[in-house]
Each structure stands twice: as structure tokens, then as C-alpha cells.
Amino acid sequence: MKFNLLHIGKTGGSSLKRILQAKQAEIAATGHEVLPYGHGTNMRMLKSSGGQVIFFIRHPVRRFVSSFNSRLREGKPTYHSPWSAAEASAFGLFKEPDALASALNADDLAMRTAAELAMHSIQHVREPMMWWVGSQKRLERNLGRVLFIGAQETYDADCQALLRKLGVNDDLPELDEKQKHIAPSGLSTTLSGRSQANLEKWYADDIKLYEWCLSIREAINATPPREIMPSKMQKESKGLKHRHRKKRAAEQRNGSASG
């Protein structure tokens, strides 16, 4: 069976891709295939391709801190993705995650406006997890398309659980800090109570989604894989079934009339 790996920014996707790559031969031997996607692909885009999806989540407030610091250093040392003009402006004003989060309810209108603009400009900070998987209601309607939900907070254990669900040995390959895309030491990760409250308000819908995913993921992860056909094939299959039912109904009517 084919599965799709969604890469929600700052949830451990880079490391997971390397783990699955190292296990590729083992996974293929089971008859499975995991297709990794980049940050620009979400669950809705994959509807036409078929296959269940895999994704990891992270508490939105901690994800904000990780996102801010990752873009502050332009993705280094693992990557080098230069700032956009809007990001350069944002980091010119806000040097630490707490400074940006605290300014979201600043008394000064210009500072508050600048903070809001920065939140909409910095990559990963600006994209909620809902962009990848939809709202709670949408995801609830599409739970049959979900193979596995992992959490960054229990990363290694969840990676091992995913490997077991794929039918392979759960030994994790050794990755160095660069391969894991771990942030260098020395970056500020502390948030004040004010900043914490501001971010909880800003990411309120994403926090609800995160908590709901935590509540249902045990059941999802324990459910055996299932084949998901591409949407075009689903429509064709439904069309064939509909035509078959109409044909049977017509035959039954003709049989009753001749009798």
C-alpha cells in the first residue's frame, strides 16, 4: 500500500524523512511505500492521489518558538534558506520569540501592528497546523484517510510505533544533530506569561486541533492500514456501482412485468 507523509513545519519532519529513507528497503519488502512531501503540500492536495496520510503534530506555542528561531538563523546549519524581505523586516524589529509574542498586545498601535505583520510574514510562524490537515471538523470527516498521528513531544517512541505499523523493525537509525535539524544552543526559548497568553489566543484554533489529535491518535494509530483509492477512481467506482444498481433494478422490473 502507498502512504503519504505530510511535512508540517517544525514537527520533526526532516528527521522522519531520513529515518524512513534509511528503512526504505525494509518498508518496500512489506509491500508498502511511503511518499514524502514538502511543506507546500497539504492533505486536501493529496485527495486525488489516494493513500492514507502520516503526520506529526506539536503544541502550537512551542512550535512558534521553534519556528521563530529556525527562521532567525535561516534554517542553518541543516539548510540555508535566506530571509524574505518581510522576514528581514520582522527580525530587524524582533530579535527573540518573546519580544514578538509580547508585542502582540502592546499598548503602542504601531508596535502591535508590526508584531501582527511579523506573525503573518515569518515562515512556519504564519502557517498553522490546520493549513496541512484542515480544521478539527474537516479532519474528523477525513479520519479514514489518516494512517498515523505522531507528536513531536514523544518523537522517538512515536517514530518507533510508526515503523512497527509499517511492519518493519523499530530500531531507529543514528542521526547527528545536523540531520535531526536540532537548533544550536544559545537561542532564546523562554516566554513570559504575557507572551504565552498572547500566543494561546493567536493559535487558539490550532491548540484545539492539537489537543483533539492527541485525544484520538491512540485509536487511529491502533487501526490497521486501509487502501484509499485516488478520488478519480473512487468516483469511477461509485459510478460503476450506481450503473450496476440501475441495471439490476431494471432487470427486476422487466422480470416482474414478464411474469
VEXTORBA-205154 format. One line per field, with one value per residue: residue in one letter; chain; x, y, z of N, C-alpha, C in turn. Coordinates in Angstrom, 2 decimals, padded with zeros to 5 digits. Layout:
<sites>
torse = [A/...] .
koltor = [A/...] .
n.px = [X/...] .
n.py = [Y/...] .
n.pz = [Z/...] .
ca.px = [X/...] .
ca.py = [Y/...] .
ca.pz = [Z/...] .
c.px = [X/...] .
c.py = [Y/...] .
c.pz = [Z/...] .
</sites>
This chain:
<sites>
torse = [M/K/F/N/L/L/H/I/G/K/T/G/G/S/S/L/K/R/I/L/Q/A/K/Q/A/E/I/A/A/T/G/H/E/V/L/P/Y/G/H/G/T/N/M/R/M/L/K/S/S/G/G/Q/V/I/F/F/I/R/H/P/V/R/R/F/V/S/S/F/N/S/R/L/R/E/G/K/P/T/Y/H/S/P/W/S/A/A/E/A/S/A/F/G/L/F/K/E/P/D/A/L/A/S/A/L/N/A/D/D/L/A/M/R/T/A/A/E/L/A/M/H/S/I/Q/H/V/R/E/P/M/M/W/W/V/G/S/Q/K/R/L/E/R/N/L/G/R/V/L/F/I/G/A/Q/E/T/Y/D/A/D/C/Q/A/L/L/R/K/L/G/V/N/D/D/L/P/E/L/D/E/K/Q/K/H/I/A/P/S/G/L/S/T/T/L/S/G/R/S/Q/A/N/L/E/K/W/Y/A/D/D/I/K/L/Y/E/W/C/L/S/I/R/E/A/I/N/A/T/P/P/R/E/I/M/P/S/K/M/Q/K/E/S/K/G/L/K/H/R/H/R/K/K/R/A/A/E/Q/R/N/G/S/A/S/G] .
koltor = [A/A/A/A/A/A/A/A/A/A/A/A/A/A/A/A/A/A/A/A/A/A/A/A/A/A/A/A/A/A/A/A/A/A/A/A/A/A/A/A/A/A/A/A/A/A/A/A/A/A/A/A/A/A/A/A/A/A/A/A/A/A/A/A/A/A/A/A/A/A/A/A/A/A/A/A/A/A/A/A/A/A/A/A/A/A/A/A/A/A/A/A/A/A/A/A/A/A/A/A/A/A/A/A/A/A/A/A/A/A/A/A/A/A/A/A/A/A/A/A/A/A/A/A/A/A/A/A/A/A/A/A/A/A/A/A/A/A/A/A/A/A/A/A/A/A/A/A/A/A/A/A/A/A/A/A/A/A/A/A/A/A/A/A/A/A/A/A/A/A/A/A/A/A/A/A/A/A/A/A/A/A/A/A/A/A/A/A/A/A/A/A/A/A/A/A/A/A/A/A/A/A/A/A/A/A/A/A/A/A/A/A/A/A/A/A/A/A/A/A/A/A/A/A/A/A/A/A/A/A/A/A/A/A/A/A/A/A/A/A/A/A/A/A/A/A/A/A/A/A/A/A/A/A/A/A/A/A/A] .
n.px = [000.83/000.31/001.44/001.23/003.44/002.95/004.49/004.43/005.52/008.27/007.84/009.39/009.71/011.86/013.79/012.26/011.87/014.45/014.76/012.82/013.83/016.18/015.05/013.87/014.21/013.43/010.77/009.71/009.89/007.75/005.68/004.77/004.81/006.15/005.52/007.25/006.44/006.89/006.88/004.96/002.73/-000.50/-003.13/-005.52/-004.66/-003.68/-005.80/-006.60/-004.66/-004.77/-004.23/-003.38/-002.56/000.30/001.26/002.92/002.41/002.61/002.72/001.25/002.33/004.98/005.82/005.77/007.97/010.11/009.83/010.25/012.95/014.21/013.84/015.06/017.74/017.90/017.38/019.77/021.99/021.41/020.03/019.99/018.14/017.50/016.26/013.06/012.08/010.12/010.51/013.06/012.51/010.88/012.63/014.41/013.14/012.30/014.09/014.01/011.88/010.14/009.99/008.54/006.10/005.22/004.70/002.30/000.07/000.70/000.61/001.23/000.14/001.50/003.60/002.14/000.84/003.06/003.98/001.87/002.04/004.53/003.97/002.43/004.29/006.63/008.00/006.58/005.85/003.69/002.05/-000.49/-000.98/-003.35/-003.38/-002.23/-003.72/-006.35/-009.31/-010.56/-013.13/-013.08/-010.95/-011.98/-013.98/-012.41/-011.00/-010.64/-008.72/-006.38/-003.41/-001.53/-000.79/001.66/003.51/005.56/006.50/006.74/008.61/010.66/009.56/007.16/008.01/009.10/006.77/005.39/007.06/006.70/004.02/004.19/005.27/007.95/011.24/011.73/014.03/015.76/017.60/020.92/021.24/022.90/023.13/022.83/021.51/019.18/018.15/018.36/018.12/020.80/022.59/022.06/020.15/017.27/014.58/012.67/009.52/007.47/004.75/002.83/003.46/002.99/000.21/-000.68/000.07/-001.40/-003.91/-003.64/-003.12/-005.39/-007.34/-005.66/-004.56/-006.77/-007.15/-004.74/-004.97/-007.22/-006.31/-004.40/-006.12/-007.39/-005.50/-004.40/-006.31/-006.46/-003.84/-003.77/-005.39/-005.64/-003.85/-005.46/-006.63/-006.74/-008.31/-007.44/-009.21/-010.45/-010.65/-012.32/-014.68/-015.20/-015.58/-017.83/-019.59/-019.74/-020.88/-023.33/-024.45/-024.58/-026.46/-028.71/-029.02/-029.60/-031.98/-033.61/-033.65/-034.97/-037.46/-038.29/-038.39/-040.47/-042.56/-042.78/-043.53] .
n.py = [-001.20/002.30/005.17/008.55/011.02/013.81/016.96/018.84/021.94/022.25/020.04/017.84/016.66/016.60/014.91/012.58/011.93/011.17/008.95/007.21/006.98/005.58/003.20/002.33/000.08/-002.06/-001.35/-001.45/-004.17/-005.14/-004.54/-002.01/001.56/004.71/007.97/010.91/014.33/017.87/021.04/022.47/020.97/019.85/018.02/018.16/018.57/016.08/014.44/013.56/011.74/009.41/006.93/006.66/009.13/010.29/012.12/014.43/016.22/019.23/021.12/024.24/026.64/026.00/025.22/027.66/028.98/027.35/027.68/030.44/030.71/029.00/030.27/032.66/031.99/031.33/028.68/027.34/025.02/022.97/023.60/026.29/028.86/031.82/034.89/036.26/039.49/040.49/038.92/039.78/042.38/041.82/040.43/042.43/044.02/042.34/040.37/038.10/035.28/035.83/038.61/039.23/037.82/039.04/041.62/041.44/042.32/044.94/048.23/050.34/051.21/051.08/049.30/047.02/046.52/046.03/043.69/041.92/041.91/040.70/038.15/037.21/037.04/035.53/032.48/029.30/030.26/031.72/029.82/027.85/024.60/023.70/024.38/022.27/019.93/020.68/021.98/020.91/019.82/019.27/017.45/015.45/014.46/013.24/011.17/008.52/008.64/008.88/007.45/007.52/009.41/011.28/012.79/015.56/015.86/013.32/012.05/010.02/007.59/007.58/007.52/004.97/003.49/004.04/002.79/000.13/-000.14/-000.01/-002.41/-003.04/-003.44/-001.71/-000.31/002.70/004.61/005.99/009.42/012.51/015.77/017.75/016.38/015.82/018.31/019.98/022.79/025.10/025.58/028.29/029.96/031.95/030.64/031.14/032.17/034.81/035.08/036.78/036.68/033.96/033.83/035.54/034.10/031.76/032.77/033.71/031.35/029.83/028.15/026.29/025.11/023.82/021.94/020.51/019.41/017.84/016.01/014.69/013.38/011.47/010.03/007.61/005.64/005.91/005.23/002.59/001.34/-000.85/-000.47/000.84/000.57/003.38/004.69/006.79/009.91/010.19/007.56/006.63/008.00/006.89/004.23/004.49/005.34/003.10/001.24/002.52/002.43/-000.31/-000.97/000.33/-001.14/-003.70/-003.13/-002.46/-004.88/-006.45/-005.17/-005.67/-008.42/-008.81/-007.70/-009.40/-011.67] .
n.pz = [000.00/-000.57/001.15/002.39/003.45/005.27/005.73/008.25/009.22/011.48/013.17/013.29/010.84/008.99/010.14/010.31/007.63/006.96/008.59/007.52/004.98/005.48/006.19/003.92/002.17/003.81/004.30/001.71/001.27/002.66/001.05/001.17/000.60/001.29/000.59/000.68/001.31/000.76/002.60/001.23/000.57/001.32/003.08/001.67/-000.95/-001.56/-001.95/-004.45/-005.10/-003.65/-001.00/002.49/005.02/006.87/009.70/011.92/014.98/017.03/020.06/019.55/020.71/021.52/019.05/017.72/018.95/018.11/015.35/015.00/015.87/014.06/011.58/012.21/012.12/009.54/008.86/009.23/010.92/009.13/006.77/004.32/003.97/002.82/004.32/003.49/002.20/003.89/006.16/006.89/007.70/009.89/011.65/012.05/013.84/015.90/017.95/019.47/020.26/022.41/022.42/020.11/020.58/022.92/022.04/020.71/022.04/022.58/023.98/022.33/019.18/016.71/017.26/017.93/015.50/013.88/015.05/014.49/011.72/011.44/012.43/010.37/008.40/008.83/007.92/008.69/011.28/010.38/009.23/010.36/011.88/010.93/008.26/006.94/007.63/007.90/009.59/012.84/012.43/009.67/009.52/011.10/009.48/007.64/008.78/008.07/006.17/007.47/008.53/010.61/013.52/014.89/017.62/018.32/020.85/021.91/020.33/019.50/020.47/019.08/016.43/016.41/016.87/014.52/012.63/013.39/012.74/010.04/009.59/010.00/011.53/014.60/015.25/015.48/013.14/013.56/013.89/013.36/015.00/013.06/011.00/012.35/012.48/014.68/016.80/017.32/020.43/022.75/021.71/022.43/024.23/026.06/027.32/028.46/030.84/029.76/027.01/026.52/026.97/024.93/022.64/022.96/022.52/019.90/018.48/018.99/017.66/016.49/018.74/019.80/017.77/018.01/020.63/020.29/018.36/019.91/021.62/020.05/018.72/019.66/019.12/016.34/015.58/016.29/014.50/011.74/008.58/005.63/002.26/000.21/-002.46/-005.29/-005.71/-008.22/-009.10/-007.09/-007.68/-010.19/-009.43/-007.76/-009.71/-011.38/-009.59/-009.18/-011.76/-012.02/-010.02/-011.08/-013.41/-012.39/-011.06/-013.22/-014.56/-012.69/-012.66/-015.29/-015.21/-013.39/-014.82/-017.03/-015.82] .
ca.px = [000.00/001.01/001.10/001.76/003.98/002.82/005.56/004.02/006.75/008.75/007.30/010.31/009.57/013.16/014.37/011.42/012.17/015.73/014.51/012.10/014.75/017.08/014.25/013.13/014.24/012.60/009.36/009.34/009.76/006.42/004.68/004.34/005.63/005.85/005.92/007.43/006.11/007.47/005.99/003.93/001.66/-001.39/-003.96/-006.52/-003.99/-003.39/-007.04/-006.69/-003.60/-005.04/-003.29/-003.55/-001.52/001.05/001.75/003.26/001.91/003.40/001.95/001.47/003.18/006.36/006.10/006.09/009.33/010.99/009.71/010.91/014.41/014.67/013.91/016.04/019.05/017.72/017.39/021.10/023.04/020.98/019.66/020.25/017.01/017.58/015.04/012.34/012.15/009.23/011.16/014.17/011.91/010.40/013.76/015.04/012.42/012.11/015.30/013.74/010.46/009.37/009.78/007.44/004.86/004.82/004.22/001.00/-000.94/001.37/-000.22/001.55/-000.52/002.49/004.31/001.19/000.66/004.31/004.02/000.90/002.60/005.60/003.34/001.93/005.38/007.70/007.65/006.22/005.06/002.46/001.20/-000.94/-001.05/-004.60/-003.15/-001.87/-004.71/-007.70/-009.87/-010.95/-014.31/-012.68/-010.13/-012.86/-014.67/-011.44/-010.15/-010.33/-007.54/-005.21/-002.77/-000.76/-000.55/002.73/003.68/006.97/006.83/007.07/009.08/011.32/008.59/006.16/008.68/009.18/005.41/005.09/007.80/006.02/002.76/004.58/005.68/009.40/011.94/011.59/015.32/015.93/018.97/021.64/021.29/023.59/022.30/022.52/020.49/017.95/017.74/018.25/018.57/022.04/022.40/022.26/018.98/016.29/013.35/011.83/008.37/006.83/003.34/002.11/003.69/002.29/-001.22/-000.90/000.19/-002.55/-005.04/-003.35/-003.20/-006.46/-007.92/-004.64/-004.42/-007.92/-006.85/-003.65/-005.49/-008.14/-005.48/-003.83/-007.17/-007.87/-004.44/-004.17/-007.22/-006.05/-002.58/-004.01/-006.24/-004.84/-003.87/-006.51/-006.38/-007.52/-008.15/-007.48/-010.59/-010.99/-011.04/-013.47/-015.85/-015.48/-016.11/-019.20/-020.39/-019.97/-021.84/-024.63/-024.97/-024.90/-027.72/-029.79/-029.22/-030.28/-033.36/-034.34/-033.86/-036.01/-038.75/-038.66/-038.75/-041.81/-043.57/-042.98/-044.18] .
ca.py = [000.00/003.58/006.14/009.88/011.70/015.26/017.60/020.04/022.60/022.25/018.91/016.71/016.03/016.37/013.70/011.43/011.58/010.44/007.64/006.38/006.70/004.51/001.98/002.20/-001.30/-002.88/-000.99/-001.96/-005.63/-005.45/-004.17/-000.64/002.66/005.99/009.07/012.12/015.59/019.05/021.91/023.07/020.02/019.56/016.83/018.37/018.40/014.67/013.67/012.94/010.75/008.18/006.58/007.30/010.10/010.26/013.44/014.68/017.49/019.82/022.18/025.46/027.65/025.54/025.23/029.05/029.27/026.63/028.30/031.75/030.52/028.37/031.30/033.66/031.53/030.97/027.23/026.76/024.59/021.91/024.21/027.73/029.47/033.25/035.60/037.10/040.90/040.67/038.31/040.65/043.48/041.28/040.13/043.69/044.57/041.35/039.54/036.88/034.91/036.50/040.01/039.25/037.37/040.05/042.81/041.21/043.15/046.16/049.44/051.15/050.66/050.78/048.09/045.91/046.28/045.42/042.31/041.14/041.74/039.71/036.83/036.79/037.10/034.56/031.11/028.37/031.03/032.19/028.70/026.97/023.18/023.50/024.51/020.95/018.87/021.22/022.19/019.69/019.25/018.71/016.27/014.41/013.87/012.53/010.32/007.28/008.87/009.06/006.21/007.65/010.75/011.31/014.05/015.92/015.73/011.91/011.80/008.73/006.50/007.59/007.03/003.51/002.96/004.13/001.73/-001.14/-000.18/-000.27/-003.81/-003.20/-003.34/-000.34/000.31/003.98/004.85/007.06/010.69/013.55/016.94/018.43/015.58/015.97/019.72/020.50/024.18/025.28/026.12/029.73/030.71/032.18/029.85/031.47/033.05/035.36/034.75/037.61/036.12/032.68/034.11/036.11/033.03/030.87/033.44/033.76/029.99/029.13/027.07/025.25/024.41/022.90/020.85/019.74/018.65/016.82/014.98/013.89/012.55/010.40/009.38/006.23/004.79/005.97/004.52/001.16/000.84/-001.38/000.33/000.54/001.09/004.55/004.91/008.19/010.40/009.91/006.14/006.49/008.45/005.88/003.05/004.81/005.38/001.72/000.65/003.13/001.88/-001.72/-001.00/000.69/-002.26/-004.76/-002.70/-002.56/-006.31/-006.92/-004.65/-006.39/-009.78/-008.76/-007.39/-010.57/-012.72] .
ca.pz = [000.00/-000.63/002.19/002.13/004.62/005.29/006.50/008.96/009.61/012.86/013.94/013.18/009.53/008.32/010.73/009.96/006.24/006.95/009.20/006.55/003.88/005.94/006.30/002.67/001.65/004.70/004.08/000.39/001.37/003.20/000.06/001.43/000.10/001.93/-000.27/001.49/000.66/001.36/003.36/000.39/000.24/002.44/002.96/000.61/-002.24/-001.78/-002.07/-005.78/-005.31/-002.91/000.06/003.78/005.34/008.14/010.07/013.32/015.49/018.12/020.70/018.75/021.36/021.37/017.61/017.40/019.38/017.21/014.03/015.05/015.95/012.82/010.54/012.65/011.66/008.12/008.71/009.44/009.97/008.21/005.49/004.22/003.27/003.16/004.68/002.55/002.60/005.04/007.32/007.28/008.45/011.16/012.54/012.37/014.99/016.97/017.99/020.21/020.18/023.45/022.03/019.15/021.21/023.90/021.33/020.09/022.72/023.02/024.04/021.17/018.00/015.67/017.66/017.83/014.07/013.38/015.54/013.72/010.38/011.55/012.59/009.05/007.44/009.10/007.52/009.77/012.25/009.74/008.82/011.44/011.50/010.19/006.82/006.40/007.86/007.99/010.92/013.53/011.77/008.38/009.76/011.63/008.32/006.81/009.63/007.36/005.33/008.34/008.97/011.85/014.06/015.87/018.32/018.49/022.27/022.17/018.97/019.25/020.70/018.00/015.22/016.53/016.69/013.09/011.94/013.67/011.98/008.65/009.52/009.99/012.81/015.10/015.59/014.81/012.67/014.25/013.16/014.12/015.30/011.81/010.32/013.12/012.36/016.05/016.91/018.10/021.77/022.87/021.26/023.48/024.10/027.21/027.08/029.65/030.96/028.79/025.68/026.48/026.83/023.60/021.65/023.13/021.86/018.46/017.91/019.73/016.86/016.31/020.03/019.86/016.85/018.62/021.78/019.76/017.74/020.99/022.23/019.17/017.96/020.09/018.36/014.93/015.38/016.51/013.42/010.63/007.35/004.65/000.92/-000.17/-003.89/-005.71/-005.78/-009.55/-009.12/-006.20/-008.44/-011.21/-008.74/-007.37/-010.93/-011.81/-008.66/-009.43/-013.01/-011.76/-009.28/-012.01/-014.33/-011.64/-010.81/-014.48/-014.84/-011.77/-013.14/-016.52/-014.80/-012.76/-015.86/-017.90/-015.05] .
c.px = [000.86/000.51/001.80/002.22/003.84/003.93/005.04/005.30/007.02/008.07/008.19/010.29/010.87/013.81/013.58/011.67/013.46/015.58/013.84/012.96/015.70/016.36/013.54/013.07/013.37/011.11/008.88/009.12/008.40/005.31/004.16/005.31/005.18/006.40/006.04/007.11/006.73/006.43/004.81/002.78/000.81/-002.32/-004.99/-005.90/-003.77/-004.63/-007.12/-005.67/-003.86/-003.98/-003.55/-002.36/-000.94/001.44/002.04/002.77/002.83/002.56/002.27/002.36/004.65/006.77/006.44/007.53/010.34/011.00/010.45/012.43/014.98/014.83/014.88/017.43/018.99/017.84/018.73/021.15/022.60/020.69/020.19/019.16/016.96/016.23/014.37/012.48/011.30/009.84/012.31/013.66/011.48/011.55/014.59/014.42/012.42/013.26/015.08/012.25/009.61/009.07/008.61/006.12/004.32/004.21/002.85/-000.13/-000.31/000.40/000.00/001.00/000.49/003.25/003.40/000.97/001.88/004.41/003.06/001.41/003.71/005.03/002.83/003.05/006.43/007.23/007.52/005.42/003.70/001.52/000.79/-000.95/-002.32/-004.40/-002.87/-003.00/-006.15/-008.14/-010.22/-012.13/-013.94/-011.88/-010.99/-013.61/-013.72/-010.55/-009.78/-009.10/-006.26/-004.67/-002.17/-000.61/000.52/002.78/005.16/007.42/007.19/007.68/009.65/010.35/007.57/006.77/008.79/007.80/005.00/005.80/007.14/004.73/003.03/005.14/007.17/009.97/011.93/012.90/015.48/017.38/019.61/021.70/022.05/022.69/021.92/021.43/019.15/017.38/017.47/018.81/019.86/021.72/022.61/021.10/017.95/015.03/012.34/010.72/007.83/005.38/002.49/002.25/002.95/000.80/-001.54/-000.87/-000.96/-003.80/-004.85/-003.56/-004.34/-007.04/-006.93/-004.43/-005.57/-007.67/-005.79/-004.18/-006.43/-007.36/-004.84/-004.87/-007.58/-006.75/-004.16/-005.05/-006.84/-004.82/-002.72/-004.84/-005.38/-004.91/-005.01/-006.16/-007.31/-007.27/-008.09/-008.93/-011.23/-011.47/-012.23/-014.75/-016.23/-016.10/-017.56/-020.12/-020.73/-021.00/-023.24/-025.26/-025.37/-026.23/-028.90/-030.10/-029.98/-031.74/-034.20/-034.64/-034.95/-037.40/-039.23/-039.08/-040.15/-042.88/-043.84/-043.67/-045.65] .
c.py = [001.25/004.50/007.46/010.53/013.20/015.85/018.91/020.67/022.55/021.20/017.68/016.02/015.73/015.10/012.46/010.99/010.77/009.05/006.70/006.06/005.56/003.17/001.63/000.76/-002.22/-002.63/-001.56/-003.47/-006.04/-005.16/-002.75/000.35/003.94/007.10/010.35/013.38/016.75/019.89/022.44/022.17/019.74/018.40/016.97/018.14/016.94/013.82/012.93/011.83/009.42/007.91/007.33/008.23/009.87/011.69/013.50/016.07/017.99/020.91/023.50/026.51/027.26/025.50/026.65/029.37/028.61/027.27/029.62/031.57/029.87/029.41/032.41/033.29/031.03/029.47/026.56/026.03/023.54/022.46/025.64/028.33/030.94/033.86/036.22/038.54/041.15/040.06/039.19/041.83/043.01/041.05/041.38/044.33/043.62/040.34/038.20/036.56/035.64/037.95/040.12/038.89/038.42/041.27/042.64/041.96/044.42/047.33/050.33/050.50/050.26/049.49/046.87/045.52/045.59/043.96/041.42/040.89/040.69/038.30/036.29/036.71/036.00/033.15/030.22/029.07/031.37/031.04/027.87/025.52/022.88/023.63/023.15/019.94/019.37/021.43/020.86/019.02/018.59/017.42/015.12/013.71/013.00/011.58/009.00/007.40/008.98/007.71/006.36/009.12/010.64/012.68/014.33/015.71/014.30/011.31/010.40/007.56/006.43/007.15/005.50/002.87/003.00/003.02/000.37/-001.24/-000.44/-001.68/-004.03/-003.08/-001.89/000.28/001.60/004.16/006.01/008.29/011.70/014.77/017.70/017.70/015.69/017.39/020.32/021.91/024.26/025.85/027.63/030.57/030.83/031.36/030.17/032.43/033.55/034.89/035.52/037.05/034.80/032.90/034.67/035.02/032.04/031.47/033.41/032.39/029.17/027.95/025.93/024.45/023.41/021.69/019.93/018.85/017.55/015.67/014.08/012.93/011.37/009.59/007.95/005.26/004.75/005.10/003.01/000.53/000.35/-000.48/-000.09/001.20/002.27/004.82/006.41/008.63/010.12/008.47/005.89/006.88/007.43/004.64/003.29/004.82/003.99/001.03/001.19/002.56/000.41/-001.84/-000.67/-000.46/-003.38/-004.40/-002.82/-004.02/-006.88/-006.44/-005.40/-007.80/-009.82/-008.55/-008.61/-011.70/-012.48] .
c.pz = [000.00/000.48/001.89/003.44/004.46/006.16/007.07/009.53/011.11/013.74/013.85/011.84/008.83/008.83/010.32/008.53/006.17/007.56/008.19/005.33/004.24/006.00/004.99/002.15/002.49/004.46/002.75/000.43/001.93/002.20/000.24/000.78/000.78/001.06/000.57/000.68/001.42/002.08/002.55/000.02/001.48/002.12/001.83/-000.77/-002.58/-002.01/-003.40/-005.98/-004.61/-001.85/001.34/004.08/006.74/008.46/011.56/013.71/016.60/018.76/019.99/019.40/021.24/019.90/017.15/017.75/018.43/015.82/013.97/015.01/014.69/011.71/010.91/012.13/010.22/007.87/008.96/010.78/008.96/006.82/005.45/003.33/003.66/003.50/003.45/003.02/003.84/006.31/007.81/008.10/009.84/012.14/012.85/013.60/016.19/016.93/018.69/020.12/021.22/023.09/021.06/019.82/022.19/023.23/020.70/020.78/023.30/023.05/022.83/019.90/016.93/015.98/017.53/016.36/013.47/013.82/014.76/012.30/010.39/011.67/011.26/008.01/007.60/008.76/008.74/010.87/011.66/009.36/010.03/010.96/010.71/008.68/006.20/006.53/007.95/009.43/011.57/012.83/010.45/008.57/010.28/010.50/007.49/007.61/008.96/006.48/006.15/008.80/010.36/012.22/015.13/016.54/018.53/019.92/022.66/020.90/018.74/019.40/019.58/016.67/015.24/016.33/015.22/012.32/012.17/012.88/010.51/008.47/009.49/011.40/013.30/015.60/014.79/014.37/013.45/013.35/014.00/014.27/014.03/011.05/011.03/013.04/013.74/016.11/017.73/019.48/021.76/022.40/022.38/023.21/025.21/026.81/028.42/029.71/029.97/027.38/025.50/026.24/025.44/022.53/021.76/022.48/020.35/017.80/018.54/018.94/016.66/017.59/020.19/018.97/017.45/019.74/021.31/019.12/018.80/021.56/021.37/018.53/018.40/019.30/016.89/014.70/015.58/015.40/012.26/009.40/006.43/003.32/000.65/-001.65/-004.18/-005.92/-007.13/-009.64/-008.22/-006.93/-009.51/-010.59/-008.32/-008.58/-011.44/-010.91/-008.90/-010.69/-012.84/-011.02/-010.19/-012.96/-013.64/-011.39/-012.07/-014.83/-013.95/-012.20/-014.37/-016.20/-014.21/-013.81/-016.72/-017.17/-014.94] .
</sites>
